[in-house]
Amino acid sequence: MTHLSPMPALAAAALALALAAGQVSAQPLDIKPSGQPAAAARPAQRAIPLPPIRPPGLGMPRTDAVQATATSSAPAAPAPAPVVTANNEPRAATPAKSARPSTPLSKAEAVERLNAYFNGFSTLQGDFIQFAADGRRFEGKLYVLRPGKMRFEYRPPVTMEVVADGTSVAIRDRKLATQDLYSIGQTPLKFLLKEQISLERDTSVTGVSTKGDILSLKLEDRSTLGGTSKITLNFDLTANELRQWVVIDPQGYETSVSLYNLDTQRRPDQKNFVIDYQRVL
């Protein structure tokens, strides 16, 4: 059935994970009488890996060992022809430009870089890997059509899907035949669905760091249900693509979504974003 009643704090936290990071547990949450998750269920925070399916080293900090392996396995390239001046004297070669800045980006430069990236496309689809707070892993397809539309489509055996149609967010469970509706403004990452994205206007930018090729931008969204959500965007400076986001919900649970096989040219089918408000699943 479709539920439209107000959402308690626990459901708000579940929604934060569901839309922003695909929380897809098919089992009921362990709940105390107060409506809060049992303390024993809170996992220790841990480092979240980037997608393991991508080619080794892509989007990860380069090491001498990786570079040496790549060099030894690649066929030898022909030596370039020498560059000479008009007097037939050798000219010093111009150093190749790096695909990423040689020095870490400032906060303003990092925000500008990500704003330019997000505003460079209005459609996106690709594969994702979700690591839930309890360590479980799920996979599926992500579809985005800005402004306002998003879909997380999970692979079996998961029976849930999350759909945003520009106004509302529906969390549907085909196995349980339920559909819960919420306002899109109550969810983290809603700023990514705007027609024009401005990270410094729509969120609070709290930090920036660079490790190898990965630029990490830390944000806070104080308007999500249940309190403030902390979001980290991990961006590959070499590939010029978003690789991962990590969300810590108001209750402190950490969930990540890693992305690969991204396509910003193909337009997703509008049917991916339809919510039937009268439907009984």
Residue frames as qw, qx, qy, qz and C-alpha x, y, z in Angstrom:
[[0.000, 0.888, 0.459, 0.000, 0.00, 0.00, 0.00],
 [0.354, 0.550, -0.054, 0.755, 1.05, 3.65, -0.25],
 [0.473, -0.611, -0.449, 0.449, 1.84, 5.46, 3.00],
 [0.205, 0.690, 0.105, 0.686, 1.54, 9.24, 3.30],
 [0.564, -0.789, -0.240, 0.039, 1.67, 9.64, 7.07],
 [0.043, -0.916, 0.371, -0.144, 4.33, 11.80, 8.80],
 [0.808, 0.274, -0.469, 0.228, 7.71, 10.13, 9.09],
 [0.693, -0.716, 0.030, 0.084, 9.25, 9.34, 12.50],
 [0.129, -0.849, 0.487, 0.161, 12.92, 9.94, 13.20],
 [0.615, -0.221, 0.734, 0.187, 13.93, 6.35, 12.47],
 [0.649, 0.570, 0.488, 0.124, 12.18, 6.39, 9.09],
 [0.195, 0.967, -0.121, -0.110, 13.84, 9.72, 8.33],
 [0.336, -0.642, 0.654, 0.216, 17.24, 8.19, 8.91],
 [0.664, 0.138, 0.717, 0.162, 16.31, 5.22, 6.73],
 [0.512, 0.817, 0.266, -0.009, 15.23, 7.58, 3.96],
 [0.043, -0.898, 0.382, 0.214, 18.51, 9.45, 4.16],
 [0.435, -0.349, 0.792, 0.249, 20.33, 6.21, 3.49],
 [0.635, 0.415, 0.652, 0.019, 17.82, 5.02, 0.93],
 [0.464, 0.876, 0.130, -0.027, 17.97, 8.03, -1.37],
 [0.025, 0.905, -0.418, -0.077, 21.52, 9.12, -0.79],
 [0.041, -0.537, 0.842, 0.036, 23.15, 5.74, -0.51],
 [0.671, 0.082, -0.620, -0.398, 20.61, 3.05, -1.30],
 [0.302, -0.236, 0.800, -0.463, 19.73, 1.55, 2.10],
 [0.660, 0.099, -0.503, -0.549, 18.07, -1.72, 1.03],
 [0.119, -0.152, 0.922, -0.336, 17.77, -4.04, 4.02],
 [0.527, -0.200, -0.620, -0.545, 14.95, -6.50, 3.38],
 [0.509, -0.348, -0.738, 0.274, 14.75, -7.34, 7.10],
 [0.303, -0.898, -0.235, -0.217, 13.09, -5.18, 9.78],
 [0.239, 0.615, -0.454, 0.599, 15.46, -2.91, 11.67],
 [0.554, -0.308, -0.664, 0.395, 16.32, -3.81, 15.27],
 [0.120, -0.628, -0.071, -0.766, 14.36, -1.13, 17.13],
 [0.165, -0.095, -0.721, 0.666, 14.19, -0.25, 20.82],
 [0.019, -0.694, -0.703, 0.155, 10.87, 0.77, 22.40],
 [0.084, -0.692, -0.075, 0.713, 11.94, 4.42, 22.03],
 [0.639, 0.741, 0.184, -0.093, 12.05, 3.99, 18.25],
 [0.081, 0.839, -0.518, -0.144, 15.83, 4.24, 18.03],
 [0.809, 0.300, -0.505, 0.010, 18.13, 1.50, 16.63],
 [0.857, -0.495, -0.044, 0.134, 19.67, -0.75, 19.24],
 [0.158, -0.891, 0.400, 0.147, 23.09, 0.49, 20.33],
 [0.676, -0.263, 0.648, 0.234, 24.68, -2.84, 19.45],
 [0.695, 0.567, 0.417, 0.151, 23.70, -2.36, 15.81],
 [0.146, 0.965, -0.161, -0.144, 25.91, 0.74, 15.43],
 [0.912, 0.193, -0.002, 0.362, 28.97, -0.32, 13.41],
 [0.463, -0.608, 0.167, 0.623, 32.44, 1.08, 13.77],
 [0.447, 0.847, -0.088, -0.274, 33.34, 3.55, 11.04],
 [0.748, -0.151, 0.502, 0.407, 35.78, 2.22, 8.46],
 [0.004, 0.467, -0.461, -0.755, 37.48, 3.24, 5.26],
 [0.723, 0.484, 0.395, -0.294, 35.18, 2.86, 2.25],
 [0.476, -0.163, 0.621, 0.601, 36.87, 1.53, -0.92],
 [0.403, 0.478, -0.249, -0.740, 36.29, 2.83, -4.39],
 [0.900, 0.242, 0.031, -0.360, 34.76, 0.46, -6.98],
 [0.556, -0.413, 0.691, 0.208, 36.80, -2.75, -7.27],
 [0.759, 0.441, 0.477, 0.053, 35.49, -3.52, -10.76],
 [0.334, 0.921, -0.153, -0.127, 37.39, -0.69, -12.45],
 [0.789, 0.417, -0.312, 0.326, 40.82, -1.38, -13.98],
 [0.719, -0.447, -0.244, 0.473, 43.58, -1.54, -11.33],
 [0.435, -0.207, -0.011, 0.876, 44.81, 1.88, -10.32],
 [0.040, 0.510, 0.435, 0.741, 42.16, 3.91, -12.18],
 [0.359, -0.744, -0.194, -0.529, 41.11, 6.78, -9.98],
 [0.791, -0.570, -0.132, 0.181, 43.29, 5.65, -7.10],
 [0.192, -0.894, 0.362, 0.181, 46.52, 7.23, -5.87],
 [0.793, 0.508, -0.328, 0.077, 49.34, 6.21, -8.16],
 [0.683, -0.627, 0.348, 0.142, 52.33, 4.38, -6.67],
 [0.070, 0.670, -0.667, -0.319, 55.76, 3.69, -8.07],
 [0.400, -0.070, 0.913, 0.036, 54.94, -0.01, -8.10],
 [0.569, 0.589, 0.527, -0.226, 51.77, 0.46, -10.13],
 [0.351, 0.849, -0.211, -0.333, 53.50, 2.76, -12.56],
 [0.135, -0.526, 0.808, 0.227, 56.41, 0.34, -12.92],
 [0.514, 0.181, 0.837, -0.046, 54.01, -2.54, -13.62],
 [0.530, 0.751, 0.289, -0.270, 52.13, -0.52, -16.21],
 [0.174, 0.814, -0.449, -0.325, 55.38, 0.53, -17.87],
 [0.261, -0.356, 0.882, 0.163, 56.80, -2.98, -18.01],
 [0.517, 0.324, 0.789, -0.078, 53.61, -4.49, -19.44],
 [0.456, 0.806, 0.138, -0.351, 53.06, -1.84, -22.11],
 [0.801, 0.351, 0.225, 0.430, 54.75, -2.15, -25.52],
 [0.418, -0.409, 0.086, 0.807, 57.66, 0.18, -26.08],
 [0.361, 0.874, 0.251, -0.207, 56.63, 3.36, -27.85],
 [0.694, 0.439, 0.108, 0.560, 58.73, 4.58, -30.78],
 [0.411, -0.414, -0.125, 0.803, 61.17, 7.32, -29.90],
 [0.274, 0.892, 0.293, -0.206, 59.84, 10.74, -30.89],
 [0.620, 0.534, 0.095, 0.567, 61.61, 12.62, -33.64],
 [0.439, -0.357, -0.217, 0.795, 63.99, 15.27, -32.25],
 [0.141, 0.939, 0.312, -0.013, 62.79, 18.86, -32.33],
 [0.597, -0.045, 0.113, 0.793, 65.32, 21.24, -33.91],
 [0.033, 0.783, 0.137, -0.605, 65.57, 24.97, -34.35],
 [0.579, 0.805, -0.005, -0.130, 66.13, 26.86, -37.60],
 [0.101, 0.779, -0.618, -0.026, 69.88, 26.40, -37.08],
 [0.829, 0.121, -0.539, -0.092, 69.41, 22.62, -36.89],
 [0.095, 0.335, -0.740, 0.575, 70.17, 22.61, -33.14],
 [0.360, -0.379, -0.851, 0.047, 68.23, 20.44, -30.67],
 [0.302, -0.488, 0.036, -0.818, 65.44, 22.26, -28.86],
 [0.104, -0.060, 0.835, -0.538, 64.45, 21.38, -25.32],
 [0.257, -0.385, -0.822, -0.332, 61.22, 19.39, -25.27],
 [0.379, -0.397, 0.095, -0.831, 58.17, 21.05, -23.75],
 [0.092, -0.024, 0.920, -0.380, 57.05, 19.13, -20.65],
 [0.280, -0.394, -0.770, -0.417, 53.68, 17.40, -21.02],
 [0.375, -0.386, 0.163, -0.827, 50.78, 18.97, -19.15],
 [0.029, 0.034, 0.936, -0.350, 49.49, 17.01, -16.21],
 [0.294, -0.450, -0.712, -0.453, 45.87, 15.84, -16.27],
 [0.487, -0.760, -0.428, 0.048, 45.45, 17.12, -12.71],
 [0.044, -0.946, 0.188, -0.261, 46.83, 20.13, -10.82],
 [0.631, 0.305, -0.562, 0.439, 50.41, 19.74, -9.58],
 [0.027, 0.147, -0.591, 0.793, 49.43, 21.38, -6.27],
 [0.018, -0.463, -0.858, 0.224, 46.34, 20.67, -4.13],
 [0.057, -0.594, -0.426, -0.680, 43.27, 22.71, -4.99],
 [0.094, -0.073, 0.446, -0.887, 42.01, 25.37, -2.61],
 [0.275, 0.409, 0.780, -0.386, 38.45, 25.11, -1.31],
 [0.398, 0.647, 0.053, -0.649, 37.24, 27.71, -3.84],
 [0.261, 0.452, -0.710, -0.472, 39.03, 25.94, -6.71],
 [0.080, 0.050, 0.995, -0.038, 37.64, 22.54, -5.66],
 [0.359, 0.530, 0.579, -0.505, 34.08, 23.89, -5.47],
 [0.379, 0.638, -0.238, -0.627, 34.47, 25.54, -8.87],
 [0.107, 0.302, -0.895, -0.312, 35.81, 22.31, -10.37],
 [0.145, 0.247, 0.947, -0.142, 32.89, 20.22, -9.11],
 [0.367, 0.612, 0.323, -0.622, 30.28, 22.85, -9.97],
 [0.322, 0.546, -0.500, -0.590, 31.61, 22.91, -13.54],
 [0.023, 0.098, -0.984, -0.148, 31.52, 19.11, -13.69],
 [0.229, 0.406, 0.820, -0.331, 27.95, 18.74, -12.43],
 [0.358, 0.694, 0.182, -0.598, 26.62, 21.60, -14.56],
 [0.079, 0.446, -0.687, -0.569, 28.28, 20.10, -17.63],
 [0.234, -0.123, -0.902, -0.342, 25.53, 17.50, -18.00],
 [0.549, -0.166, 0.171, -0.801, 21.85, 17.08, -17.20],
 [0.946, -0.025, -0.131, -0.295, 21.58, 13.31, -17.66],
 [0.012, -0.556, 0.815, -0.162, 23.56, 10.52, -16.09],
 [0.950, -0.129, 0.008, -0.285, 23.34, 6.77, -15.89],
 [0.346, 0.542, -0.746, 0.173, 25.74, 4.12, -14.76],
 [0.779, -0.228, -0.582, 0.053, 26.43, 1.32, -12.33],
 [0.240, -0.714, 0.385, -0.533, 26.87, 1.66, -8.60],
 [0.639, -0.089, -0.716, 0.267, 28.18, -0.36, -5.69],
 [0.424, -0.721, 0.062, -0.545, 26.74, 0.39, -2.29],
 [0.471, 0.043, -0.750, 0.462, 28.46, -0.40, 0.97],
 [0.505, -0.715, -0.326, -0.356, 25.93, -0.26, 3.79],
 [0.253, -0.762, 0.405, -0.437, 26.80, 0.79, 7.32],
 [0.836, -0.346, 0.393, -0.165, 26.90, -2.84, 8.43],
 [0.297, -0.478, 0.746, 0.356, 29.39, -3.81, 5.71],
 [0.654, 0.368, 0.660, 0.024, 26.94, -5.40, 3.28],
 [0.075, -0.324, 0.490, 0.805, 27.42, -4.74, -0.43],
 [0.547, 0.580, 0.571, -0.193, 24.70, -4.16, -3.02],
 [0.236, -0.158, 0.520, 0.805, 24.85, -3.31, -6.73],
 [0.380, 0.679, 0.610, -0.150, 22.55, -1.77, -9.27],
 [0.359, 0.442, 0.370, 0.734, 21.92, 0.94, -11.85],
 [0.108, -0.603, -0.308, 0.728, 21.64, 4.66, -11.20],
 [0.277, 0.574, 0.509, 0.578, 19.68, 7.04, -13.43],
 [0.144, -0.576, -0.265, 0.760, 19.61, 10.84, -13.11],
 [0.239, 0.574, 0.491, 0.610, 17.64, 13.32, -15.17],
 [0.195, -0.417, -0.332, 0.824, 17.94, 16.87, -13.88],
 [0.157, -0.416, 0.520, -0.729, 16.14, 18.73, -12.63],
 [0.596, -0.265, 0.351, -0.672, 14.75, 16.59, -9.85],
 [0.941, 0.071, -0.094, -0.317, 14.68, 13.02, -11.16],
 [0.024, 0.539, -0.834, 0.115, 16.68, 10.04, -9.91],
 [0.935, -0.086, -0.104, -0.327, 16.33, 6.28, -9.71],
 [0.166, -0.485, 0.853, -0.102, 18.25, 3.62, -7.80],
 [0.893, 0.120, -0.202, -0.385, 17.48, 0.24, -9.36],
 [0.411, -0.539, 0.726, -0.114, 18.93, -2.66, -7.35],
 [0.516, 0.258, -0.773, -0.263, 19.94, -6.01, -8.73],
 [0.884, -0.322, -0.196, -0.275, 18.31, -9.18, -7.31],
 [0.260, -0.461, -0.849, -0.010, 17.91, -10.48, -4.70],
 [0.016, -0.256, -0.335, 0.907, 17.20, -6.94, -3.47],
 [0.106, 0.584, 0.780, 0.197, 13.51, -6.10, -3.93],
 [0.077, -0.814, -0.301, 0.491, 13.60, -2.35, -3.28],
 [0.445, 0.423, 0.291, 0.734, 13.92, 0.67, -5.56],
 [0.163, -0.644, -0.268, 0.698, 14.12, 4.40, -4.92],
 [0.327, 0.532, 0.513, 0.589, 12.51, 6.83, -7.37],
 [0.067, -0.562, -0.212, 0.797, 12.46, 10.64, -7.36],
 [0.395, 0.599, 0.620, 0.318, 10.07, 12.25, -9.86],
 [0.211, 0.463, 0.105, 0.855, 11.00, 15.89, -9.28],
 [0.432, -0.595, -0.012, -0.677, 8.56, 16.44, -6.42],
 [0.803, -0.443, 0.258, -0.303, 8.51, 13.33, -4.25],
 [0.166, 0.447, -0.879, 0.011, 10.67, 10.36, -3.43],
 [0.905, -0.126, -0.047, -0.404, 9.11, 6.88, -3.41],
 [0.084, -0.430, 0.893, -0.103, 10.76, 3.95, -1.65],
 [0.846, 0.070, -0.154, -0.506, 9.13, 0.82, -3.03],
 [0.274, -0.321, 0.903, -0.083, 9.51, -2.76, -1.89],
 [0.601, 0.118, -0.547, -0.570, 8.10, -5.23, -4.39],
 [0.391, -0.027, -0.908, 0.152, 8.35, -8.13, -1.97],
 [0.049, -0.314, -0.690, 0.650, 6.47, -6.41, 0.85],
 [0.065, 0.636, 0.628, 0.443, 4.14, -4.56, -1.57],
 [0.258, -0.797, -0.311, 0.450, 4.76, -1.19, 0.07],
 [0.415, 0.534, 0.157, 0.720, 5.43, 2.29, -1.20],
 [0.360, -0.712, -0.318, 0.512, 6.45, 5.15, 1.09],
 [0.357, 0.736, 0.222, 0.530, 6.39, 8.74, -0.18],
 [0.459, -0.620, -0.171, 0.614, 8.47, 11.65, 1.07],
 [0.243, 0.961, 0.007, -0.135, 9.26, 15.19, -0.02],
 [0.799, 0.397, -0.097, 0.442, 12.39, 15.43, -2.12],
 [0.051, 0.811, -0.241, 0.531, 13.48, 18.43, -0.04],
 [0.729, -0.607, 0.229, -0.217, 13.89, 16.20, 3.01],
 [0.972, 0.029, 0.093, 0.213, 16.67, 14.11, 1.49],
 [0.372, -0.662, 0.399, 0.513, 20.44, 14.58, 1.29],
 [0.387, -0.054, 0.676, 0.625, 22.02, 14.96, -2.16],
 [0.346, 0.762, 0.534, -0.123, 18.93, 16.87, -3.30],
 [0.003, 0.830, -0.198, -0.522, 21.28, 19.64, -4.40],
 [0.303, -0.242, 0.773, 0.502, 22.67, 17.27, -7.06],
 [0.310, 0.489, 0.797, 0.173, 19.26, 17.20, -8.72],
 [0.116, 0.792, 0.183, -0.571, 18.92, 20.95, -9.21],
 [0.659, 0.720, 0.183, 0.118, 18.94, 22.39, -12.70],
 [0.373, 0.734, -0.341, 0.453, 21.94, 24.56, -11.83],
 [0.820, -0.407, -0.312, 0.253, 24.18, 23.25, -9.07],
 [0.127, 0.753, -0.334, 0.553, 26.04, 25.56, -6.71],
 [0.710, -0.189, -0.618, 0.281, 27.65, 23.61, -3.90],
 [0.269, 0.021, -0.414, 0.869, 28.59, 26.67, -1.85],
 [0.377, -0.206, -0.051, -0.901, 25.04, 28.01, -2.05],
 [0.775, -0.209, -0.384, -0.457, 23.09, 24.80, -1.50],
 [0.865, -0.302, -0.348, 0.200, 25.32, 23.22, 1.17],
 [0.324, -0.897, 0.300, 0.006, 27.98, 24.12, 3.70],
 [0.784, 0.438, -0.369, 0.239, 31.44, 23.25, 2.38],
 [0.656, -0.741, 0.136, -0.048, 33.48, 22.15, 5.39],
 [0.509, -0.585, 0.559, 0.293, 36.72, 20.84, 3.90],
 [0.768, 0.602, -0.183, -0.124, 38.75, 19.78, 0.90],
 [0.520, -0.554, 0.619, 0.198, 41.68, 17.39, 0.49],
 [0.719, 0.552, -0.352, -0.235, 43.55, 15.67, -2.34],
 [0.636, -0.397, 0.658, 0.060, 45.12, 12.22, -2.21],
 [0.458, 0.040, 0.754, 0.470, 46.74, 11.13, -5.43],
 [0.024, -0.207, -0.564, -0.799, 44.16, 11.72, -8.17],
 [0.279, -0.613, -0.733, -0.097, 41.17, 11.84, -5.81],
 [0.057, -0.317, 0.155, -0.934, 39.75, 15.19, -4.73],
 [0.304, -0.482, -0.805, 0.167, 37.55, 14.90, -1.63],
 [0.136, -0.378, -0.004, -0.916, 35.06, 17.65, -0.87],
 [0.196, -0.328, -0.838, 0.389, 33.24, 17.56, 2.47],
 [0.256, -0.385, -0.263, -0.847, 29.76, 19.05, 2.73],
 [0.044, 0.245, 0.806, -0.537, 27.02, 19.39, 5.32],
 [0.294, -0.385, -0.520, -0.704, 23.29, 19.52, 4.65],
 [0.051, 0.015, 0.666, -0.744, 21.40, 20.80, 7.70],
 [0.548, 0.075, -0.017, -0.833, 17.94, 20.52, 6.14],
 [0.494, 0.017, -0.837, -0.234, 17.61, 16.72, 6.02],
 [0.746, -0.486, -0.215, -0.401, 15.14, 14.89, 8.22],
 [0.880, -0.363, -0.227, 0.206, 16.48, 14.12, 11.65],
 [0.457, -0.772, 0.155, 0.414, 19.26, 16.71, 11.59],
 [0.185, 0.815, -0.435, -0.334, 22.48, 17.31, 9.67],
 [0.955, 0.180, 0.188, 0.140, 23.83, 14.90, 7.07],
 [0.232, -0.738, 0.486, 0.407, 27.57, 14.93, 6.34],
 [0.848, 0.498, 0.178, -0.009, 28.50, 14.19, 2.74],
 [0.344, -0.586, 0.533, 0.504, 31.88, 13.54, 1.13],
 [0.758, 0.631, 0.036, -0.161, 32.19, 13.70, -2.66],
 [0.585, -0.412, 0.553, 0.426, 35.20, 11.83, -4.06],
 [0.579, 0.782, 0.020, -0.228, 36.11, 13.12, -7.51],
 [0.810, -0.022, 0.350, 0.470, 38.68, 11.65, -9.91],
 [0.015, 0.819, -0.150, -0.553, 40.77, 14.56, -11.19],
 [0.206, -0.306, 0.756, 0.541, 42.35, 12.51, -13.97],
 [0.152, 0.352, 0.879, 0.285, 39.17, 10.95, -15.35],
 [0.197, -0.061, -0.016, -0.978, 37.14, 14.09, -14.51],
 [0.579, -0.323, -0.620, -0.419, 34.34, 12.00, -13.01],
 [0.562, -0.482, 0.373, -0.559, 32.56, 11.61, -9.71],
 [0.432, 0.214, -0.876, 0.027, 33.71, 8.27, -8.28],
 [0.446, -0.337, -0.793, 0.242, 31.95, 8.06, -4.94],
 [0.273, -0.605, 0.128, -0.737, 29.89, 9.77, -2.30],
 [0.421, -0.158, -0.803, 0.392, 29.84, 8.89, 1.39],
 [0.383, -0.604, -0.150, -0.683, 26.93, 9.94, 3.60],
 [0.246, -0.101, -0.784, 0.561, 26.93, 10.02, 7.39],
 [0.303, -0.634, -0.539, -0.465, 23.30, 10.39, 8.43],
 [0.284, -0.702, 0.180, -0.628, 22.13, 12.37, 11.51],
 [0.875, -0.449, 0.077, -0.166, 22.35, 9.20, 13.65],
 [0.298, -0.719, 0.613, 0.134, 25.98, 8.63, 12.68],
 [0.829, 0.117, 0.538, 0.098, 25.57, 5.70, 10.28],
 [0.012, 0.632, -0.499, -0.593, 27.95, 5.78, 7.31],
 [0.761, 0.367, 0.534, 0.021, 27.00, 4.52, 3.86],
 [0.097, -0.538, 0.467, 0.695, 28.79, 4.90, 0.53],
 [0.766, 0.547, 0.324, -0.096, 27.91, 4.68, -3.13],
 [0.328, -0.458, 0.562, 0.605, 30.72, 4.12, -5.65],
 [0.633, 0.660, 0.142, -0.378, 30.11, 4.79, -9.35],
 [0.327, -0.325, 0.707, 0.536, 31.50, 3.37, -12.58],
 [0.266, 0.327, 0.783, 0.458, 30.55, 3.02, -16.27],
 [0.121, 0.657, 0.352, -0.656, 29.09, 6.52, -16.19],
 [0.301, 0.375, 0.609, 0.630, 27.34, 7.83, -19.31],
 [0.025, 0.556, 0.298, -0.776, 26.35, 11.50, -19.52],
 [0.123, 0.187, -0.522, -0.823, 25.31, 11.43, -23.19],
 [0.259, -0.285, -0.858, -0.340, 22.47, 8.91, -23.30],
 [0.393, -0.281, 0.144, -0.864, 19.15, 10.21, -22.02],
 [0.124, 0.066, 0.947, -0.290, 17.40, 7.89, -19.54],
 [0.220, -0.432, -0.747, -0.454, 13.86, 6.76, -20.29],
 [0.307, -0.389, 0.142, -0.857, 11.24, 8.98, -18.62],
 [0.806, -0.306, -0.398, -0.314, 9.50, 5.82, -17.43],
 [0.616, 0.045, -0.603, 0.505, 12.32, 5.34, -14.93],
 [0.111, 0.068, -0.395, 0.909, 11.06, 8.30, -12.90],
 [0.482, -0.377, -0.382, -0.693, 7.31, 7.73, -12.71],
 [0.050, 0.030, 0.814, -0.577, 5.57, 7.46, -9.33],
 [0.386, -0.413, -0.647, -0.512, 2.01, 6.17, -9.41],
 [0.158, -0.254, 0.493, -0.817, 0.43, 7.91, -6.42],
 [0.761, -0.087, 0.059, -0.640, -2.71, 5.76, -6.68],
 [0.683, 0.245, -0.679, -0.113, -0.94, 2.46, -7.17],
 [0.758, -0.453, 0.391, -0.261, -1.29, -0.40, -4.73],
 [0.214, 0.550, -0.792, -0.159, 1.71, -2.63, -5.35]]
